[in-house]
Amino acid sequence: MAKQVNYGIIGCGMMGQEHLRNIALLPDTSAFAIFEPDKEMAQAALAFAPNALLVDSVEALLDVAELDCILIASPNFRHVEQLEALAAKRPLPVLVEKPLFTDPNDVARMVAFRDTYPAPVWVAMEYRYMPPIATFLTEAAAATGGVKMLTIREHRFPFLPKVGDWNRFNQKTGGTFVEKCCHFFDLMRLVMQSEPVRVMASGGRDVNHLDETYDGATPDILDNGYVIVDFASGARAVLELCMFAEGARYQEEVSAVGPEGKIEALVPGPGRFWPEHLGTPPVPQVIVSPRDPKGPFARDVPVDPTILEAGDHNGSTFYQHQGFVELVRGERERAQVDVKDGMKSVVMGMAAQLSMTEHRAVRIDEFLT
């Protein structure tokens, strides 16, 4: 029998509850204790983890002796302080939601944490684990002969409401291209197997949230943009984000091209948002288009229905937890996405935000030296 793994959960809003649904699918694994300061969200969390102990602080959570690991799914701007609280009191293995941090001034704090935290840290980059994206990652090098150009397009729905409306303002999210897009910058580094050196971007706040006010303030988060990233290898990648395009058949379209061909991954959005009058939601696809003989050759990459139903991220949250639990049990040597990876993805997003503001190319070493 596998060793029982007991999670302590920090934050059970929308994303935290998705984590709970997926933890419940894993054998010999439980959400043992939960800290969620919002009473409504805490009660909602018990629907997915009815036996969990509710506590009233991070400190009280860390006092629960039975815990084997921690999940941090709190609002973005809380992550750094909560990681530091773990480091100071009880450095358990931790799975922390993206982004790792939201303020450029916190780079030094994250470096100090990275260099001293004695337990494994896994940063929750769910997109790596979507079955069509995982297939794309496995096959990209062979299908292209070496990726020279990478394009990531996300056409999706606007930001959803969150507790306290924290996701409406750059100060708490880090900005749209940090909050939403660090996933994609992580994918860029993974596909390119090279480090980013320069970012050029243009974006705007053109459609969403313009008529909203919170304590007299209008949201300042961007809702669309383009980002071009130059890599040390000489390859380049582009991100196209639009958050007022929920009518699209696919939410994410990822393509890589090299001297021998092209590969694409097409990923639909959450099934719960698919209009009933259109029938069955689309199935993810991977398409390989060699130059000789010419393609394309398309195939479906379906996701197990039970796992698909457990979240909004095409099954990826389940597969991510599967890997993290293996790490906690000692069956895996290291986290697939570590603090360095998480920091690089945030810095790429910050560089994009700065490029949009200052209308210039931004070097990555302006943030990380």
Residue frames as qw, qx, qy, qz and C-alpha x, y, z in Angstrom:
[[0.000, 0.887, 0.461, 0.000, 0.00, 0.00, 0.00],
 [0.370, 0.563, -0.036, 0.738, 1.23, 3.49, -0.85],
 [0.287, -0.226, -0.481, 0.797, 2.07, 5.89, 1.97],
 [0.003, -0.843, -0.537, 0.029, -0.87, 8.12, 2.90],
 [0.325, 0.161, 0.035, 0.931, -0.29, 11.75, 1.89],
 [0.126, -0.788, -0.553, 0.239, -2.13, 14.44, 3.87],
 [0.292, 0.494, 0.162, 0.802, -2.32, 17.93, 2.38],
 [0.130, -0.634, -0.395, 0.652, -2.63, 21.19, 4.26],
 [0.320, 0.610, 0.500, 0.525, -4.46, 23.67, 2.03],
 [0.146, -0.485, -0.172, 0.845, -3.99, 27.44, 2.06],
 [0.286, 0.348, -0.219, -0.866, -6.78, 29.07, 0.06],
 [0.287, 0.262, 0.918, 0.075, -9.96, 27.42, -1.19],
 [0.388, 0.526, 0.012, -0.757, -11.47, 29.84, -3.65],
 [0.801, 0.465, -0.065, -0.371, -12.25, 28.82, -7.21],
 [0.549, 0.542, -0.635, 0.029, -8.80, 27.37, -7.97],
 [0.192, -0.367, 0.808, -0.420, -8.38, 25.90, -4.52],
 [0.757, 0.105, 0.436, -0.476, -11.65, 24.00, -4.93],
 [0.782, 0.495, -0.328, -0.188, -10.45, 22.63, -8.26],
 [0.212, 0.498, -0.801, 0.255, -7.37, 21.33, -6.44],
 [0.498, -0.163, 0.677, -0.518, -9.62, 19.72, -3.81],
 [0.861, 0.292, 0.081, -0.409, -11.69, 17.92, -6.46],
 [0.686, 0.526, -0.502, 0.001, -8.53, 16.49, -8.00],
 [0.063, -0.448, 0.794, -0.405, -6.88, 15.53, -4.71],
 [0.716, -0.036, 0.459, -0.524, -10.07, 13.55, -3.98],
 [0.869, 0.392, -0.181, -0.243, -9.42, 11.44, -7.10],
 [0.373, 0.571, -0.706, 0.188, -5.97, 10.33, -5.95],
 [0.851, -0.300, -0.430, -0.020, -5.66, 7.09, -3.93],
 [0.729, -0.351, -0.316, 0.496, -4.24, 7.24, -0.39],
 [0.259, 0.187, -0.008, 0.948, -4.35, 11.05, -0.48],
 [0.180, -0.762, -0.619, 0.058, -6.45, 13.54, 1.45],
 [0.031, 0.630, -0.060, 0.774, -7.05, 17.24, 2.05],
 [0.525, -0.294, -0.703, 0.380, -6.50, 16.89, 5.79],
 [0.228, -0.668, -0.369, 0.605, -6.65, 20.52, 6.95],
 [0.303, 0.643, 0.397, 0.580, -7.72, 23.81, 5.32],
 [0.178, -0.523, -0.241, 0.798, -7.08, 27.49, 6.01],
 [0.130, 0.489, 0.530, 0.680, -9.58, 29.65, 4.11],
 [0.073, -0.179, -0.417, 0.888, -10.44, 33.01, 5.76],
 [0.436, -0.032, -0.239, -0.867, -13.60, 33.57, 3.69],
 [0.488, -0.017, 0.738, -0.465, -16.40, 31.70, 5.50],
 [0.774, 0.423, 0.082, -0.464, -18.44, 31.08, 2.35],
 [0.566, 0.560, -0.596, -0.103, -15.47, 29.60, 0.49],
 [0.113, -0.358, 0.870, -0.319, -14.49, 27.52, 3.52],
 [0.661, 0.137, 0.569, -0.470, -17.94, 25.95, 3.68],
 [0.750, 0.540, -0.182, -0.335, -17.92, 25.35, -0.08],
 [0.256, 0.564, -0.785, 0.034, -14.57, 23.57, 0.28],
 [0.429, -0.180, 0.802, -0.373, -16.07, 21.07, 2.72],
 [0.827, 0.346, 0.111, -0.429, -18.31, 19.80, -0.08],
 [0.723, 0.538, -0.433, -0.006, -15.15, 18.39, -1.71],
 [0.430, 0.265, -0.737, 0.449, -13.24, 17.52, 1.46],
 [0.591, -0.606, -0.266, -0.461, -15.95, 16.79, 4.07],
 [0.839, -0.416, -0.264, 0.233, -13.52, 15.35, 6.61],
 [0.486, 0.440, -0.197, 0.729, -11.05, 18.22, 6.46],
 [0.427, -0.606, -0.406, 0.535, -10.18, 20.19, 9.58],
 [0.194, 0.845, 0.162, 0.472, -10.82, 23.94, 9.22],
 [0.573, -0.391, -0.255, 0.674, -8.27, 26.18, 10.94],
 [0.044, 0.951, 0.284, -0.110, -8.11, 29.95, 11.32],
 [0.016, -0.910, 0.348, 0.226, -4.55, 30.83, 10.27],
 [0.690, 0.527, -0.492, 0.063, -1.50, 29.63, 8.38],
 [0.039, -0.515, 0.736, -0.438, 0.25, 29.18, 11.74],
 [0.711, -0.106, 0.508, -0.475, -2.55, 26.93, 13.00],
 [0.884, 0.391, -0.156, -0.203, -2.39, 24.92, 9.79],
 [0.488, 0.567, -0.624, 0.228, 1.32, 24.33, 10.27],
 [0.352, -0.408, 0.677, -0.500, 0.62, 23.09, 13.80],
 [0.917, 0.059, 0.077, -0.386, -1.36, 20.12, 12.43],
 [0.444, -0.521, 0.718, 0.126, 1.02, 17.23, 13.02],
 [0.760, 0.209, 0.616, 0.010, -0.48, 14.88, 10.43],
 [0.505, 0.822, -0.045, -0.260, 0.41, 17.03, 7.41],
 [0.805, -0.049, 0.387, 0.448, 2.87, 15.74, 4.81],
 [0.364, 0.191, 0.375, 0.831, 2.76, 18.67, 2.38],
 [0.106, 0.613, 0.313, -0.717, 1.20, 22.07, 1.69],
 [0.339, 0.522, 0.566, 0.540, -0.79, 23.45, -1.23],
 [0.055, -0.484, -0.166, 0.857, -0.86, 27.25, -1.59],
 [0.182, 0.486, 0.680, 0.518, -3.81, 28.40, -3.70],
 [0.122, -0.736, -0.374, 0.552, -4.32, 31.81, -2.13],
 [0.362, 0.926, 0.104, -0.041, -4.47, 35.14, -4.02],
 [0.737, 0.496, -0.143, 0.435, -1.24, 35.91, -5.91],
 [0.078, 0.769, -0.292, 0.563, -0.03, 38.68, -3.63],
 [0.720, -0.581, 0.258, -0.278, -0.04, 36.37, -0.60],
 [0.955, 0.177, -0.219, 0.095, 2.30, 33.71, -1.99],
 [0.442, 0.543, -0.482, 0.527, 5.64, 35.19, -0.93],
 [0.339, -0.525, 0.459, -0.632, 4.67, 35.82, 2.69],
 [0.917, -0.170, 0.132, -0.335, 3.11, 32.36, 2.99],
 [0.854, 0.322, -0.335, 0.234, 6.17, 30.62, 1.54],
 [0.196, 0.553, -0.515, 0.625, 8.30, 32.55, 4.01],
 [0.650, -0.424, 0.298, -0.556, 5.97, 31.48, 6.85],
 [0.992, 0.031, -0.108, -0.051, 6.52, 27.84, 5.89],
 [0.628, 0.476, -0.419, 0.451, 10.27, 28.38, 5.77],
 [0.113, -0.577, 0.456, -0.668, 10.27, 29.95, 9.22],
 [0.654, -0.306, 0.416, -0.553, 8.08, 27.40, 10.98],
 [0.737, -0.014, 0.672, -0.077, 7.72, 24.10, 9.12],
 [0.261, 0.562, -0.515, -0.592, 9.29, 23.67, 5.68],
 [0.712, 0.179, 0.670, -0.107, 7.15, 20.90, 4.25],
 [0.283, 0.128, 0.694, 0.650, 7.08, 20.02, 0.53],
 [0.253, 0.595, 0.330, -0.688, 4.86, 22.61, -1.13],
 [0.324, 0.433, 0.649, 0.536, 2.87, 22.93, -4.33],
 [0.025, -0.568, -0.227, 0.791, 2.35, 26.66, -4.87],
 [0.488, 0.735, 0.469, 0.039, 0.03, 28.19, -7.41],
 [0.435, 0.188, 0.227, 0.851, 1.39, 30.55, -10.03],
 [0.528, 0.658, -0.347, 0.411, 2.56, 33.26, -10.09],
 [0.678, -0.173, -0.491, 0.519, 5.20, 32.86, -7.40],
 [0.252, -0.504, -0.266, 0.782, 5.29, 36.60, -6.76],
 [0.281, 0.810, 0.494, 0.142, 3.75, 39.80, -8.11],
 [0.091, -0.986, 0.071, 0.120, 6.17, 42.62, -7.27],
 [0.690, 0.573, -0.301, 0.324, 9.58, 43.10, -8.97],
 [0.134, -0.725, 0.488, -0.467, 10.92, 44.16, -5.57],
 [0.844, -0.326, 0.335, -0.264, 10.31, 40.62, -4.31],
 [0.793, 0.461, -0.396, 0.043, 12.94, 39.05, -6.59],
 [0.163, 0.539, -0.697, 0.443, 15.57, 39.17, -3.84],
 [0.620, -0.253, 0.510, -0.539, 13.15, 37.60, -1.33],
 [0.945, 0.208, 0.015, -0.253, 12.42, 34.75, -3.74],
 [0.588, 0.547, -0.558, 0.210, 16.12, 34.18, -4.41],
 [0.162, -0.460, 0.698, -0.525, 16.72, 33.94, -0.66],
 [0.812, -0.050, 0.346, -0.467, 13.82, 31.54, -0.28],
 [0.871, 0.406, -0.250, -0.117, 14.98, 29.42, -3.23],
 [0.453, 0.559, -0.621, 0.311, 18.52, 29.15, -1.88],
 [0.119, -0.352, 0.724, -0.581, 17.58, 28.19, 1.68],
 [0.797, -0.096, 0.132, -0.582, 14.29, 26.25, 1.62],
 [0.225, -0.402, 0.887, 0.004, 15.20, 22.65, 2.51],
 [0.568, 0.262, 0.761, -0.174, 12.13, 20.85, 1.10],
 [0.286, 0.232, 0.686, 0.628, 10.89, 20.43, -2.49],
 [0.274, 0.551, 0.224, -0.756, 8.87, 23.26, -4.04],
 [0.318, 0.306, 0.777, 0.449, 6.68, 22.56, -7.09],
 [0.183, 0.342, 0.029, -0.921, 5.21, 25.57, -8.91],
 [0.522, 0.412, 0.719, -0.200, 1.76, 24.92, -10.36],
 [0.200, 0.426, -0.458, -0.754, 2.21, 25.36, -14.09],
 [0.692, 0.205, 0.614, -0.319, -0.87, 23.34, -15.04],
 [0.636, 0.639, -0.146, -0.407, -0.60, 23.85, -18.79],
 [0.067, 0.523, -0.839, -0.133, 2.38, 21.50, -19.02],
 [0.267, -0.034, 0.943, -0.195, 0.10, 18.63, -18.01],
 [0.682, 0.409, 0.131, -0.592, -2.84, 19.09, -20.36],
 [0.792, 0.042, 0.588, 0.157, -2.78, 15.86, -22.43],
 [0.647, 0.713, 0.186, 0.194, -2.66, 17.64, -25.83],
 [0.034, 0.935, -0.336, 0.111, 0.08, 19.99, -24.60],
 [0.640, -0.486, 0.593, 0.051, 1.99, 17.10, -23.01],
 [0.819, 0.318, 0.435, 0.195, 1.82, 15.27, -26.36],
 [0.385, 0.907, -0.031, 0.167, 2.97, 18.43, -28.15],
 [0.278, -0.842, 0.461, -0.034, 5.93, 18.78, -25.76],
 [0.777, -0.212, 0.581, 0.121, 6.96, 15.16, -26.28],
 [0.725, 0.398, 0.489, 0.278, 6.82, 15.34, -30.08],
 [0.186, 0.955, 0.024, -0.228, 7.80, 18.94, -30.91],
 [0.250, -0.679, 0.569, 0.390, 11.53, 18.41, -31.44],
 [0.468, 0.021, 0.826, 0.314, 11.08, 15.40, -33.75],
 [0.418, 0.709, 0.568, -0.017, 8.14, 16.91, -35.66],
 [0.171, 0.972, 0.004, -0.160, 9.93, 20.18, -36.37],
 [0.793, 0.344, -0.121, 0.488, 13.57, 19.14, -36.62],
 [0.435, -0.193, -0.276, 0.835, 14.28, 21.72, -33.92],
 [0.033, 0.860, 0.505, -0.067, 11.85, 24.50, -33.02],
 [0.379, 0.154, 0.098, 0.907, 12.69, 27.87, -34.56],
 [0.267, -0.267, -0.069, -0.924, 9.33, 29.61, -34.12],
 [0.156, -0.349, -0.885, 0.265, 6.73, 29.04, -31.41],
 [0.269, -0.312, -0.162, -0.897, 3.28, 30.65, -31.35],
 [0.114, -0.343, -0.857, 0.369, 0.86, 30.48, -28.43],
 [0.263, -0.311, -0.254, -0.877, -2.62, 31.89, -28.90],
 [0.070, -0.361, -0.843, 0.393, -5.18, 32.07, -26.12],
 [0.294, -0.274, -0.278, -0.873, -8.64, 33.37, -27.02],
 [0.307, -0.286, -0.857, 0.299, -10.79, 33.07, -23.92],
 [0.302, -0.803, -0.474, -0.199, -13.36, 34.54, -21.55],
 [0.021, -0.775, 0.253, -0.579, -12.71, 37.53, -19.25],
 [0.168, 0.199, -0.782, 0.566, -11.35, 37.16, -15.74],
 [0.498, -0.514, -0.670, -0.195, -13.97, 35.58, -13.49],
 [0.386, -0.776, 0.117, -0.485, -15.07, 37.14, -10.17],
 [0.620, 0.066, -0.659, 0.420, -12.84, 36.29, -7.20],
 [0.511, -0.687, -0.457, 0.241, -13.17, 36.76, -3.45],
 [0.331, -0.731, -0.052, 0.594, -12.63, 40.42, -2.63],
 [0.545, 0.832, 0.106, 0.006, -12.21, 41.18, -6.35],
 [0.511, -0.656, 0.366, 0.417, -8.45, 40.88, -5.92],
 [0.614, 0.083, 0.594, 0.513, -7.93, 39.87, -9.57],
 [0.320, 0.868, 0.365, 0.110, -9.14, 43.22, -10.92],
 [0.048, -0.982, 0.182, 0.021, -6.00, 45.20, -10.11],
 [0.674, 0.546, -0.423, 0.261, -2.35, 44.95, -11.17],
 [0.161, -0.665, 0.554, -0.474, -1.11, 45.58, -7.64],
 [0.712, -0.262, 0.552, -0.346, -2.53, 42.27, -6.42],
 [0.936, 0.294, 0.180, -0.079, -2.23, 40.15, -9.57],
 [0.551, -0.352, 0.475, 0.589, 1.11, 41.32, -10.92],
 [0.331, 0.507, -0.327, -0.725, -0.72, 42.29, -14.11],
 [0.884, 0.278, 0.095, -0.363, -2.50, 40.13, -16.68],
 [0.716, 0.543, -0.438, 0.020, 0.71, 39.02, -18.38],
 [0.001, -0.400, 0.825, -0.400, 2.04, 37.81, -15.04],
 [0.595, -0.035, 0.558, -0.578, -1.20, 36.44, -13.56],
 [0.851, 0.348, 0.185, -0.346, -2.58, 34.75, -16.63],
 [0.719, 0.644, -0.254, -0.061, 0.37, 34.30, -18.94],
 [0.240, -0.666, 0.705, -0.051, 3.24, 33.01, -16.79],
 [0.841, 0.085, 0.526, -0.092, 1.95, 29.55, -17.82],
 [0.743, 0.660, 0.098, 0.049, 2.73, 30.33, -21.42],
 [0.143, 0.857, -0.482, 0.111, 6.15, 31.81, -20.73],
 [0.607, -0.391, 0.686, -0.096, 6.94, 28.62, -18.83],
 [0.852, 0.344, 0.395, -0.001, 5.93, 26.61, -21.91],
 [0.473, 0.856, -0.207, 0.028, 8.13, 28.79, -24.10],
 [0.164, -0.719, 0.670, -0.087, 11.25, 28.01, -22.03],
 [0.735, -0.113, 0.659, -0.110, 10.35, 24.33, -21.93],
 [0.796, 0.554, 0.241, -0.005, 9.85, 24.06, -25.71],
 [0.390, 0.874, -0.271, 0.100, 12.85, 26.18, -26.66],
 [0.893, -0.256, -0.081, 0.361, 15.24, 24.60, -24.12],
 [0.447, 0.330, -0.048, 0.830, 16.84, 28.02, -24.01],
 [0.230, -0.568, -0.472, 0.633, 16.63, 31.12, -21.85],
 [0.230, 0.882, 0.359, 0.198, 14.82, 34.34, -22.82],
 [0.518, -0.101, -0.052, 0.848, 16.96, 37.43, -23.33],
 [0.054, 0.094, -0.084, -0.991, 14.57, 40.11, -24.61],
 [0.167, 0.562, 0.801, -0.122, 10.83, 40.84, -24.62],
 [0.083, 0.020, -0.227, -0.970, 8.85, 43.19, -26.88],
 [0.022, 0.473, 0.873, -0.118, 5.13, 43.63, -26.25],
 [0.213, -0.144, -0.139, -0.956, 2.04, 45.67, -26.99],
 [0.192, -0.405, -0.891, 0.078, -1.22, 45.38, -25.10],
 [0.191, -0.306, -0.053, -0.931, -4.29, 47.20, -23.93],
 [0.119, 0.334, 0.789, -0.502, -7.41, 47.41, -21.78],
 [0.127, 0.023, -0.471, -0.873, -10.04, 47.75, -24.47],
 [0.514, -0.269, -0.607, -0.543, -13.22, 45.79, -23.69],
 [0.633, -0.381, -0.669, 0.083, -13.45, 44.07, -20.29],
 [0.511, -0.494, -0.483, 0.511, -14.21, 45.54, -16.84],
 [0.222, 0.299, 0.082, 0.924, -14.35, 49.14, -18.12],
 [0.399, -0.557, -0.223, -0.694, -17.70, 49.78, -16.44],
 [0.752, -0.423, -0.480, 0.158, -16.74, 48.17, -13.11],
 [0.013, 0.709, -0.364, 0.604, -15.69, 50.04, -9.97],
 [0.764, -0.339, -0.503, 0.220, -14.42, 48.73, -6.64],
 [0.462, -0.652, -0.235, 0.553, -14.16, 51.22, -3.78],
 [0.155, 0.914, 0.019, -0.375, -14.23, 53.95, -6.40],
 [0.172, -0.571, 0.655, 0.464, -11.40, 52.48, -8.50],
 [0.815, 0.452, -0.113, -0.345, -11.71, 51.12, -12.05],
 [0.904, -0.142, 0.336, 0.224, -9.84, 47.87, -12.81],
 [0.124, 0.835, -0.415, -0.339, -6.48, 48.39, -14.51],
 [0.633, -0.150, 0.732, 0.202, -5.83, 44.83, -15.74],
 [0.233, 0.406, -0.561, -0.682, -5.16, 44.41, -19.46],
 [0.776, 0.206, 0.486, -0.345, -7.43, 42.24, -21.61],
 [0.854, 0.489, 0.148, 0.102, -5.38, 41.71, -24.80],
 [0.107, -0.864, 0.424, 0.248, -1.90, 41.90, -26.20],
 [0.881, 0.404, -0.205, 0.138, 0.99, 40.49, -28.19],
 [0.490, -0.754, 0.423, 0.113, 4.36, 39.46, -26.74],
 [0.797, 0.505, -0.311, 0.115, 7.49, 38.54, -28.72],
 [0.664, -0.661, 0.339, 0.079, 10.32, 36.80, -26.87],
 [0.572, 0.646, -0.502, 0.062, 13.88, 36.41, -28.20],
 [0.913, -0.394, 0.102, 0.041, 15.82, 33.45, -26.82],
 [0.344, -0.719, 0.530, 0.289, 19.56, 32.97, -26.35],
 [0.660, 0.054, 0.699, 0.270, 19.49, 30.20, -28.98],
 [0.012, 0.173, -0.472, -0.864, 18.31, 32.67, -31.65],
 [0.101, -0.452, -0.843, -0.274, 14.81, 31.16, -31.76],
 [0.185, -0.091, 0.168, -0.964, 11.77, 33.28, -31.00],
 [0.071, -0.443, -0.891, 0.074, 8.27, 32.89, -29.64],
 [0.202, -0.238, -0.104, -0.944, 5.10, 34.95, -29.71],
 [0.012, 0.395, 0.841, -0.370, 2.08, 35.03, -27.41],
 [0.230, -0.294, -0.334, -0.866, -1.30, 36.36, -28.54],
 [0.063, -0.327, -0.817, 0.471, -3.81, 36.88, -25.75],
 [0.302, -0.293, -0.256, -0.870, -7.42, 37.99, -26.12],
 [0.017, -0.175, -0.854, 0.489, -9.77, 37.82, -23.15],
 [0.496, 0.380, 0.280, -0.729, -12.96, 38.76, -24.99],
 [0.452, 0.343, -0.660, -0.492, -13.05, 35.85, -27.43],
 [0.454, -0.118, 0.814, -0.342, -15.00, 33.18, -25.56],
 [0.788, 0.404, 0.124, -0.448, -16.89, 32.29, -28.73],
 [0.297, 0.586, -0.722, -0.217, -13.82, 30.52, -30.12],
 [0.925, -0.004, -0.328, -0.190, -13.92, 26.75, -30.74],
 [0.808, -0.066, -0.364, 0.459, -10.50, 26.29, -29.12],
 [0.362, -0.926, -0.050, 0.089, -9.20, 28.32, -26.21],
 [0.355, -0.702, 0.501, 0.360, -5.50, 27.58, -26.73],
 [0.852, 0.518, 0.026, 0.076, -3.75, 27.01, -30.03],
 [0.434, -0.720, 0.459, 0.287, -0.04, 26.25, -29.79],
 [0.857, 0.508, 0.027, 0.081, 2.17, 25.76, -32.85],
 [0.451, -0.658, 0.463, 0.386, 5.88, 25.13, -33.31],
 [0.761, 0.648, -0.010, -0.021, 7.72, 25.24, -36.62],
 [0.487, -0.603, 0.515, 0.366, 11.20, 24.10, -37.62],
 [0.137, 0.511, -0.636, -0.562, 13.13, 23.08, -40.73],
 [0.025, 0.005, -0.976, -0.216, 11.33, 19.73, -41.03],
 [0.262, -0.491, -0.753, -0.352, 7.75, 20.60, -40.22],
 [0.293, -0.379, 0.159, -0.863, 5.10, 21.99, -37.91],
 [0.328, -0.315, -0.878, 0.151, 3.18, 20.67, -34.90],
 [0.306, -0.406, -0.011, -0.861, 0.05, 22.14, -33.33],
 [0.160, -0.290, -0.878, 0.347, -1.98, 21.50, -30.19],
 [0.312, -0.393, -0.276, -0.820, -5.60, 22.66, -30.05],
 [0.201, -0.188, -0.818, 0.505, -7.16, 22.85, -26.59],
 [0.264, -0.657, -0.491, -0.508, -10.83, 23.67, -25.90],
 [0.156, -0.456, 0.380, -0.790, -11.84, 25.80, -22.94],
 [0.253, -0.025, 0.821, -0.512, -13.75, 24.57, -19.89],
 [0.089, -0.281, -0.891, -0.345, -16.61, 22.28, -20.86],
 [0.045, -0.608, -0.670, 0.423, -18.98, 24.06, -18.48],
 [0.087, 0.595, -0.022, -0.799, -18.76, 27.17, -20.68],
 [0.065, -0.010, 0.784, 0.617, -19.47, 25.36, -23.96],
 [0.508, 0.099, 0.035, -0.855, -22.94, 26.39, -25.28],
 [0.558, 0.095, 0.795, -0.217, -25.45, 23.53, -25.06],
 [0.669, 0.616, 0.179, -0.376, -27.00, 24.41, -28.42],
 [0.349, 0.699, -0.583, -0.223, -23.69, 23.55, -30.11],
 [0.951, 0.030, -0.288, -0.105, -23.80, 19.97, -28.87],
 [0.894, -0.299, -0.065, 0.327, -20.78, 18.03, -27.65],
 [0.176, -0.907, 0.275, 0.266, -17.73, 20.14, -26.73],
 [0.646, 0.644, -0.409, -0.008, -14.73, 19.82, -29.05],
 [0.931, -0.284, 0.051, 0.224, -12.04, 17.24, -28.35],
 [0.224, -0.810, 0.408, 0.356, -8.39, 18.35, -28.06],
 [0.876, 0.468, 0.058, 0.103, -6.24, 17.67, -31.10],
 [0.401, -0.615, 0.457, 0.501, -2.60, 17.44, -32.07],
 [0.724, 0.678, 0.112, -0.052, -1.74, 18.08, -35.72],
 [0.540, -0.454, 0.472, 0.528, 1.63, 17.25, -37.29],
 [0.596, 0.785, 0.103, -0.132, 2.41, 18.82, -40.66],
 [0.660, -0.311, 0.410, 0.548, 5.74, 17.64, -42.12],
 [0.224, 0.696, -0.295, -0.615, 7.25, 19.39, -45.12],
 [0.559, 0.397, -0.642, -0.343, 7.98, 16.10, -46.86],
 [0.023, 0.446, 0.705, 0.550, 5.68, 14.30, -47.32],
 [0.178, -0.288, 0.066, -0.938, 3.32, 17.19, -46.81],
 [0.001, 0.298, 0.857, -0.421, 0.71, 16.90, -44.03],
 [0.271, -0.481, 0.585, -0.595, -1.32, 17.62, -42.06],
 [0.551, -0.146, -0.821, -0.029, -2.02, 14.56, -39.95],
 [0.377, -0.454, 0.246, -0.769, -4.52, 15.25, -37.15],
 [0.525, -0.202, -0.824, 0.065, -5.44, 13.07, -34.21],
 [0.520, -0.712, -0.124, -0.456, -7.68, 13.50, -31.20],
 [0.365, 0.183, -0.719, 0.562, -6.15, 13.52, -27.71],
 [0.545, -0.613, -0.348, -0.454, -9.16, 12.98, -25.44],
 [0.040, -0.395, 0.650, -0.648, -9.07, 13.42, -21.67],
 [0.238, -0.263, -0.918, 0.176, -10.57, 10.93, -19.23],
 [0.253, -0.644, -0.411, -0.594, -14.11, 12.26, -18.56],
 [0.630, -0.661, -0.372, 0.169, -13.85, 11.95, -14.78],
 [0.550, -0.281, -0.026, 0.786, -10.61, 13.89, -14.70],
 [0.136, 0.371, 0.352, 0.849, -11.94, 16.43, -17.20],
 [0.377, -0.719, -0.477, -0.336, -14.97, 17.03, -15.00],
 [0.643, -0.534, -0.339, 0.431, -12.80, 17.79, -11.97],
 [0.312, -0.589, 0.019, 0.745, -11.57, 21.15, -13.22],
 [0.423, 0.857, 0.128, -0.263, -11.30, 23.83, -15.87],
 [0.032, -0.781, 0.548, 0.298, -7.80, 23.00, -17.09],
 [0.744, 0.419, -0.443, -0.274, -8.25, 20.03, -19.42],
 [0.961, -0.167, -0.218, 0.032, -7.32, 17.45, -16.80],
 [0.504, 0.559, -0.431, 0.498, -3.94, 18.98, -16.04],
 [0.378, -0.643, 0.381, -0.546, -4.54, 19.65, -12.34],
 [0.957, -0.208, 0.120, -0.160, -4.98, 15.92, -11.69],
 [0.878, 0.313, -0.166, 0.322, -1.80, 14.93, -13.51],
 [0.154, 0.704, -0.373, 0.585, 0.15, 17.67, -11.74],
 [0.621, -0.543, 0.357, -0.439, -0.98, 16.41, -8.32],
 [0.999, 0.036, -0.036, 0.013, -0.13, 12.87, -9.35],
 [0.653, 0.481, -0.307, 0.498, 3.46, 13.96, -9.92],
 [0.145, -0.674, 0.365, -0.626, 3.60, 16.07, -6.76],
 [0.848, -0.396, 0.182, -0.302, 2.36, 13.20, -4.58],
 [0.932, 0.194, -0.164, 0.259, 5.08, 10.98, -6.07],
 [0.320, 0.617, -0.356, 0.625, 7.58, 13.65, -5.02],
 [0.500, -0.595, 0.299, -0.553, 6.20, 13.78, -1.47],
 [0.968, -0.188, 0.103, -0.128, 6.40, 9.98, -1.21],
 [0.376, -0.639, 0.612, 0.276, 10.01, 9.98, -2.38],
 [0.766, 0.277, 0.563, 0.136, 9.14, 8.20, -5.63],
 [0.499, 0.783, 0.136, 0.345, 10.35, 11.16, -7.70],
 [0.658, -0.069, -0.182, 0.727, 13.70, 12.92, -7.30],
 [0.150, -0.221, -0.081, 0.960, 12.76, 16.55, -7.92],
 [0.370, 0.660, 0.411, -0.508, 9.93, 18.90, -8.79],
 [0.574, 0.439, 0.517, 0.459, 9.25, 19.18, -12.50],
 [0.134, 0.797, 0.146, 0.571, 8.68, 22.94, -12.13],
 [0.599, -0.344, -0.415, 0.592, 10.94, 24.41, -9.46],
 [0.159, -0.832, -0.226, 0.481, 11.38, 27.88, -7.97],
 [0.251, -0.357, 0.442, 0.784, 13.82, 28.91, -10.70],
 [0.113, 0.346, 0.773, 0.520, 11.26, 27.97, -13.36],
 [0.104, -0.793, -0.593, 0.097, 8.52, 29.81, -11.49],
 [0.242, -0.711, -0.003, 0.660, 10.65, 32.93, -11.13],
 [0.230, -0.128, 0.579, 0.772, 11.65, 33.00, -14.79],
 [0.064, 0.542, 0.759, 0.354, 8.04, 32.76, -15.92],
 [0.161, -0.855, -0.390, 0.301, 7.05, 35.70, -13.68],
 [0.290, -0.563, 0.229, 0.739, 9.97, 37.82, -14.84],
 [0.211, 0.168, 0.694, 0.668, 9.04, 37.23, -18.48],
 [0.051, -0.751, -0.644, -0.138, 5.53, 38.46, -17.69],
 [0.277, -0.804, -0.150, 0.504, 6.88, 41.49, -15.85],
 [0.311, -0.265, 0.455, 0.791, 9.11, 42.29, -18.81],
 [0.111, 0.467, 0.722, 0.498, 6.06, 42.12, -21.10],
 [0.168, -0.852, -0.474, 0.143, 4.07, 44.44, -18.82],
 [0.328, -0.668, 0.098, 0.661, 6.98, 46.92, -18.71],
 [0.296, 0.025, 0.612, 0.733, 7.43, 46.78, -22.48],
 [0.028, 0.677, 0.672, 0.299, 3.76, 47.65, -22.94],
 [0.265, -0.868, -0.288, 0.305, 4.03, 50.55, -20.52],
 [0.295, -0.707, 0.260, 0.588, 7.32, 52.02, -21.75],
 [0.697, 0.696, 0.062, -0.162, 6.97, 51.08, -25.44],
 [0.172, 0.745, -0.643, -0.048, 10.40, 49.51, -25.70],
 [0.828, 0.095, -0.550, 0.056, 12.20, 46.19, -25.77],
 [0.539, -0.704, 0.339, -0.313, 12.97, 44.99, -22.24],
 [0.468, 0.399, -0.776, 0.140, 15.93, 42.79, -21.36],
 [0.808, -0.396, -0.430, -0.074, 15.36, 39.93, -18.92],
 [0.636, -0.051, -0.415, 0.649, 18.49, 40.89, -17.01],
 [0.120, -0.500, 0.070, -0.855, 16.76, 44.12, -15.98],
 [0.748, -0.471, -0.028, -0.467, 14.93, 41.90, -13.47],
 [0.946, -0.288, 0.103, 0.108, 17.25, 38.95, -12.88],
 [0.225, 0.843, -0.485, 0.054, 20.98, 39.46, -12.60]]
